[in-house]
Structures are given as C-alpha cells and as structure tokens.
Amino acid sequence: MASALEQFVNSVRQLSAQGQMTQLCELINKSGELLAKNLSHLDTVLGALDVQEHSLGVLAVLFVKFSMPSVPDFETLFSQVQLFISTCNGEHIRYATDTFAGLCHQLTNALVERKQEGELPEGLGDLMLLHRELLARAQDPARSCPRPQLRRCHLSQPLRGIGVLRQAIDKMQMNTNQLTSVHADLCQLCLLAKCFKPALPYLDVDMMDICKENGAYDARHFLCYYYYGGMLYTGLKDFERALYFYEQAIATPAMAVSHIMLESYKKYILVSLILLGKVQQLPKYTSQIVGRFIKPLSNAYHELAQVYSTNNPSELRNLVTKHSETFTRDNNMGLVKQCLSSLYKKNIQRLTKIEDGEIFASINQKDGMVSFHDNPEKYNNPAMLHNIDQEMLKCIELDERLKAMDQEITVNPQFVQKSMGSQEDDSGNKPSSYS
C-alpha cells in the first residue's frame, strides 16, 4: 500500500480503538479523494481493517468503490457490501448515517440498473434468446443447448438486495417508528421484484420520527416511501392502508409541484373510488399547490370520478375508452379496470343493504310491506367492549406522544429563540404604560 493509505488505515485503527467516532467521521469525509486515487489498493485496505471494530473505515472504502463511474466486478463488490451490512457495528454506523444510507442508495441504483439492462421488450427478448440458441446448435449440432435463463436472472436482481436493505434499516434505526431514507429503497426493490411482503414490517408501523442522517435526508425519500408503500398496499388489495399512504404523500408541505405527489394524487382518486365509491376529501392542511397545479394535471381522473358517481357502467366504460391512452401511459389501467368492477359491485350492494346490515328492516311476506327498525346493536357485548378498550388505549398513547413532542419543541433552541424574538417584537410595538 502507498504510505498515504497506510496512514489512513493506522488512523482508522487508532481512532476506533480510542472511541473517537466524531474525529473518525471527519477523517473519512476528508479521505474520499485519497481513496478514489488508489482504487487498485482498496481491497488491500479492506483486508487490513476489521468490519466490526473499524466499521466506519470499511464504510468509507466501500462507498468510494461504489461511487466509481463503472464497477469492474459487481458480484465481488455486492458480496463485500452484503457482508459489511450484516456484520458492521450499528453503534459506529449511527455516527455516519449519511454515508451509510448513501451506500444503500448506490446498491439500490446498481441493482435497478442491472435489472433494466437485462430487460427487453416483451416478445423481442424471447426471440433473441431463441435466435442465440439456434445459432449455437447450428455451429455444434451434437451439442445440447438448453434455453438460456438470462431474463429470469436479471429479473431477480432487485430481489437480491431486499434482505440486505432490511438489515441496513435495522442498523440505522433508533426505534422501529423511525423513518430512514433506506425505507424508500427497500420499497422500490420490493416493487421491482414483485415481492411485497418483506416490506410490510416497515410499512405496518406509524412513523413518529425521521433519521436526519446528518442533514442528508431529503424530502424525496419521504415522498417515495409513502408513494411506493401505497403501491405495495394496492398490490396486496389493502386499499384502506394504501389510501392513507397516498394521502401522506399528497399532503406533505410543499411550495412546488412534485411528480411523486402528482402520481400519488392520481392513484389516490382511483383507490378512493374502489374503496369508498367516492373521492375522499383531502385534509385541510394539504398544500394549496394540490388545487392550483396538481388537480388541473389530473383532469382524466376527475372525469372518471364524476362519471363513477352516476352509477352508470356504460358511461364509465366509454370514458375509460376515451382516456385509455392517458391511463395506460400512467400505468394505472389496472386500477381503472378495478374501478369499473367496483361499480358493478356497488350497484349490487345497493340492493343488498339489508343483508349487509347497512339498513335494518323486515319484509312481511303476506302483504309485501317493509318495516324499518332501529339498529339492534346495543354495544354491550364483549367484542364491542374490547374494541372500545383498544381505541381508548390508542388515544392514551397518542396523547402521551403529543405531550412528548410538545415538550421536545418547547426546549428546542431554535423554537425558544424564535419565541423570544416574537415576544420582543410584540413588546416593542406596545406603547409604554408609563408614558
């Protein structure tokens, strides 16, 4: 190794042994250029460091290796990252969550790119594989040439990263209710791999905190988490949870139009129709840009909702045909077809409200008279009492969390400074009582 790299390794060892993690983070942030100039020696550097004891040093090396324009040996690097994430010291990693999350983003992007490189237009890919097979047999008739499995291999690329990112999130989180930028990466890989359930443990919790990642956390990661999460729940037919996730993406405070918010809004309309039979109103705190900019960009979906409210399937089919190009381009045709199916179910349910317990009535078989009754539910059975108890516990827990958040804001230096400034302005504007 070059002398500069030897000094880097010695410094990492020394600072790690002394527990000076802040100084070590400063070192790895300054050493990026040094490591990039010595790519051929980085594997030697990795061999000189222990993953558990020198996690931050190993992280810096792997981050630089993945930052290069082209990765010569992806499989080796993937194995190194996989081993590192599974065995690194979580306490050390939390000092450099920005670099650690950046490594996860690089891994995700690489897997997505490798999947896309392996994809071919439907039909064309099979023809090209068949052509290669025929050429091989023509060159060697005696040779058995089984059909290649390249497409399956490429489609499995995102699947390889799911377990790795799950471990990465567990290393970064201070608690299960903390959102990290890697959550969005995990959801993206689950969508591409068409393997939804591994993401559910990270979606079925209410996020109460965001990992700041040393200032590297971006609003895009927040939006992608809720957008991808909504898509995962939509794929699993959990429309109630999907609607909540799309709503979070749409209602995020914003001063400019986001394409992610626009796509969330379109799916929000469709899922609302499937679940509720109407478009659910957005919260009052939703940014004004939704009404000012996003709604005009979703005219086809608003027309769909208006026609849906007429309960006329033929008109709805005509509108779907009219805007089929738009729905297909947005990759929402599947949801649109589910809206059409839900309208048929809705019309049938309107005739069966007594059976479903939505209307309480009885029909006299002799004279055909209908008698309407009060709701027979007395709300005094054990199941109902249990539900009430659970809802009360949720309210108590929410109240405690709100008090904790209020206390945290009260002692925040920025809030205190702003509050004191406001009080000084108010006192300056008031006339003195002694004048």
N, C-alpha and C positions, 0 to 999 in steps of 0.2 A: 504493500500500500504506500501511497505517497505520504510524505510527512504531515501534510495538512489533514489528511484523512485520519492518520494515526492520532493526531492531536484531537480531532473531533471525537474519536472513539474513547480516548482517555478522559476527555471532559465529560462525556455522557456517563461513563462509569463512575467517575468521581462525584458528580452532582447527584446521580441516582443514589449512590451509597450514603451521601450526606442528607438526602431527602429534600434538597433544594430544587423543588419542582418548578417554581416560578422562574428561576435563573435558567433552568434546563429548557423551558419553553422559549425563552428569549434566544438561547443558543440555536435551537432547531429552526427557529424562524429566520435567523441570520445565515444559516448554513445551506439554504436551498441552492444557491448558485454554486457553491463548492461541490455539493453532491452531484449536481447536474453536469459539471465539467468532468466528473470521474465516474461515468456510468459503468465502465468496464470493471471497476473495482467495487461496485456496490454490493455484489454478492459476498465478497470477502468481508466487507464491513458487517453485513448481516450475520456472517458466521462468527464474528468476534463479539457480538452482543447477545445477551440472553433476553428472550422475549418477555419473561416475567419480571426480571429485575431492571431491564433497560427498555421498557415498553415505548417511551417517548422517542428514544433514539431510533428504534426499529420503525416506528411510525413515520418518522421523517424520511428515512431511506425509501420505504415503500411508496410514500406519497410522491417523491421525486421520480421514482421508476415509472409510476402510472401517469405522471404528468408529461412524459415524453410524447412527441407527435405520433410515433409509431412504436408499438410494443413488439419486439422481435420474437419473444417466446411467451405468449399469453398464458399457456397452460401452467408453466412454471410460476409465473407471477401470481396467477389465480390461487395456486396451491399455497404460496407464501402468504398471501393476504388471508386466505381461509384459516391457515394455522395461526396467524397472528391474532386475528379477531377472536378466535376460540380460546386462546391461552394468555392473552395480554392481561396486564394488571389494570382492573377497572378504576381503581383509585388514582392511578397515574394518568390514565386516559382523560379523566374529567378535568385535568388541567389544560388539555389541548383538544377540547371537543370540536373546535372549528376545523382543525386538521384531520381529526378522526372522521368527522362527518364528510369532509372533502374527499377522503379516501373511499368512503362508501359511495359517494356520488360518482366518482371515477369508475368504480367497479360496476355500478348500475349502468352507466352510459356505455361501457365497453360491452357488457352482455347484451344490451339493447341493439347496439350497432352490429354485433356479430349475428344476432337473430335476423336483422334486416338484410345483411349481406347474403344470408343464406336463403332468403325468401325469393321466390319467383312468381310471376303472375300465375293464377290458377290455370291448370291445364298445360301451360308452357313448360313449367318445371318438370312435370311428368314426361312430356315429350322429349325434353333434353336428356333426362336420365335414361329413357328408353333408347335414344339415339346413341348414347355412350355405350350402353350395353350391347347394342347391335354391332357397333364398331369393334368392341373388344372380341366378340365372338367371330367376327369376320377375319380378324387378324390371327386368332387362335381357335379354330373350330373345336378342337378337342378340349378346350378349357371350359370348365364350368364357371359361368359368370353370373352370380346371383345379383338380384336387383339392388342397387345401392340404397342406403338408408340416410342420405345426406339431409333431406328435408326434416326428417324426424330429429336428427342430431341438432340442427340449427334451431328448431322449434323448442328444444329442451334447454337452450342456453339460459333464458331467464329463470327457469326452474332451479338451476344450479346456485343462484345467488340468494334464494329465499331464506334458506336456513342460516346462511352467513349474516344476512341483514337482521334477522331475528336476534341473533347473538349480539350483534353490534348495538342494537337498541337497548337490550338488557344491560350492556356495559355502560351505556351513556346515561340512562335514566336514573334520577334520584328516587323516583317512585313511579308506580305504574300509571299514574294520572298525569305524567309529564310528557308533553309532545316534543319530539325532535324532528329535524329535517329528514332523517333517515326513514321516518314513518312513510313519507310520500314515496320514497324509493321502493320500499317493501310493497306498497300497494300497487305501484306501477308494474313490478315484476310479477306479482300475483295475477294481474290482469293479462299481461302478455303470455304468461304460462297457462292461463285458463285454469289456475289452481287457486281458488278463492279462500278456502277455509284457513290456511296458515296465517292469514292477516286478521282473522276475526278477534283473537285475543287482544289485538292492538286497536281494534275498532269498537269493541263492545264496552269500552270504558269511557267515562266522561273526563275529558281533558281539563285539568284545573290549572295547569302551569305549562310554560314553554321553556325549553332549554335554550338559553340565549346564545350558546356556542361562541362565546367571546365576541359577540356582535356580528357574527357571520350569518345568523338565522335571517332568512329573507321571507317576506310575505308570500312569495310564490310557493314556498314549501307548505305553508299553512293552507293556501287555496288548493294546491294539488292533493294534499292529504284528504280534504273533505270532498273534493271532486272525484278522485279515484275511489275513495271509500264509498261514496254514493253509488258509483258504478258497480262496485263489488256487491253491495247490498241489493242493487237492482238485479244483478245476475242471479242472486240467491233468492229472489222474489220476496225479500224483506222490504216491502215498499215503504212502510212506516219509518223505518230507520234510514232508508235511502233518502226520503223526503227531508228528514232532519239534516242530513249531511249536505244535501244540495242547498238547503236554506242557509246553513252556516257559511257556505262559500259565497252565496249571493249577498248576504247581509254584512259581510266583512267591511269595516270602514274603508272607504277608498275615495280618492279625488280624481281618478282617471279610469277609463274603461279597461277592463281586463278580459282577455279572450277566455280565460278559465271561468270567470264569472258569467260570461255570455253563454257558454256551453252548459254551465250548471243551471242557468235560468231556463234554457230550452228543455232540459231533462226534468227540471222541477215542474214545469207545466204538464208534461206527459205523465209523470209519476202521480201527480195530484189527481189527474183525471182517472187513472187506473185505480187508485186507492180510494178516493173520496167522491169521484163523479163530478168534481168541480175543481177549479183552481183555488187552492188555499191562499189566503191573503198573506203577504209577507209582513214581518214585524215592522212596527212603526219606526224603529231605529235604523231601518235599511237606508243606505246612502241614496241621495237624490239622483245619482248617475244612472241608477237602475231604470227609473221612469223617464229620464231625459235622453238616455243614449241606448240602453240595452233593449228596452221594450220595442222601439222602432226597428231594431235589427231582428226582431222575432215575430214579424207580422204573420207568417205562415202558421206559427204555433198558436197565436191569439185567435186566428180564424178557426183553427181546429177546435179550440176550447169553446168558441161561440156556437159552432155547429153542433158540437157534442151536447151542449145544454138543451138543444131542441129535441133530443132523444130520437132523432131520425137517422137510422143506419144508412139509408140510401144516400142522403145528402152528405153524410160523413165519408162514405166511400168515394163519392165524387170529388170531395175536397182533397182526400188523400191522393187520388189520381192526379189532381191539378197540381199539387205541390210535391209530388213524388220525387222529383229531381232534388229539391231542397232537402227533404227528409233523408234521402239516400246519401247526399253529399255530407250531411251532418252525422251520418252513421246512427240515425235514430229511427230508421224504418221499422226495426223490430219492435221498438216501444210503441210506435204509431199503430202497428197491427194489433198490439195488445190493448191499446185504447179502443180500437174497433170491436175487439172481442168483449171487452169490459162493458161496452154499451149494450150489447145483446144481453149480458148477464144482468145489467142494471134494469133493463126493461122487464126481464123475467122476475127479478126481485120485487119490483113494484107490485106484482100480482101475488106475491107470497109473503107479504109483511106480517100477516097473522101467524103463519107457520114459523117465521124467524123471530117472533117476539117483539117486533117493532110496533105492532098495533095489537091491542088486546080486545078481542071481540069474539062473538059466537054467532053462528047462523042457525036459526030454527029451521029444521028440515021440513016441517009441515007447511009453514006459510012463507018460508024464504026470507023472513025478517032478520036483519042484522042488529045485534045488541052490542054496544061498546061498553067496556069495563075499565075500571082503574087498574093500574099496574099492580099485579098480585105480589110483587116483591116487597117484603117487609123489612129487608136489610137487617135481619136479626139472626141469620144462620151463621155457623162457624166459618164458612168460606168467606162470607162477606166481611165478618169481623176481622178475619186475618188480613184481608186486602186493605181494610181501613187502617189497621195497625201498621202494615208495611208502608202505606202512604204517609202516615204520621212520622215514621222513622226517617223517611226521605226528607220530609220538611224540616225535621230537627237537625239532620245532618247538613242540609243546605244552609240553615240559619247559622250553624257553627262555622261553616266555611266562609259565609259572608262576613261574619264578625272578624274572623282571622284576616281576611283580605282587607277589611276596613282598617284594622289595626296596622297592617303592613303598609298601607298607603299613608296613614297618619304619621308614621315615623320615617317616611321616605324623605331624604334631604331635598330632592327637587320639589316635592309637594309642599314641604314646610317653607322653602324659600319663596315659592310662588304665592303661597297663602300670606306670608308676611308682607310681600310686595303689594298684594291686593289690599291688605289692611292699611298699609301706609298710604296708598293712593286714596282710599276712602277717607282716611283721617285728614289728608291734605285738602280734599275737596270740601270738607265740612267747615263752616265758619266757627271761629272760636267763641265759646260762651262768655269769655272774659273781655271781649272787645266792646 
